[in-house]
Amino acid sequence: MCAVMEELKLETLIEAIKNLKVTQHWTNEQALTALNIDKSKWPRIIALL
């Protein structure tokens, strides 16, 4: 169950980043910084975008 919740959280985060990129014309880095995502998680998230 925990893995499912973590995956759902990640999918929601990806959608939020995509929305910021489209609506605000931000880069991946700007969106990740605005959402206060730990830099150690950036490579995995960027790979999923």
Summary of the structure (lengths in Angstrom):
residues: 49
radius of gyration: 10.9
end to end distance: 24.2
largest distance: 35.3
contacts: 112
relative contact order: 0.17
helix: 82%
strand: 0%
